[in-house]
Amino acid sequence: MPEQGPASTSRIFTDRYAFDYEAVSAVQPRTWEIGSKRLVELLPPENGDTVLEIGAGTGNSTIEIASANPQIGR
């Protein structure tokens, strides 16, 4: 039976996993970038808005959304 809980999670999310995830995120087409730009078109962030990205992974979508309006609150 597979181990569950924090011990098994720590074996999955290693430094190598993070490196590989970053490498895959950089490959074209960068679907996260397309989705982020579309989200900004549909719901443009306004001054003072707080943006929360859940499951951020590399955080690239957050950067794209924040750059759409530098006056975002957080």
Secondary structure as GFF3:
##gff-version 3
##sequence-region A 1 74
A	DSSP	alpha_helix	6	12	.	.	.	ID=ss1
A	DSSP	alpha_helix	15	25	.	.	.	ID=ss2
A	DSSP	alpha_helix	31	42	.	.	.	ID=ss3
A	DSSP	alpha_helix	60	68	.	.	.	ID=ss4
###
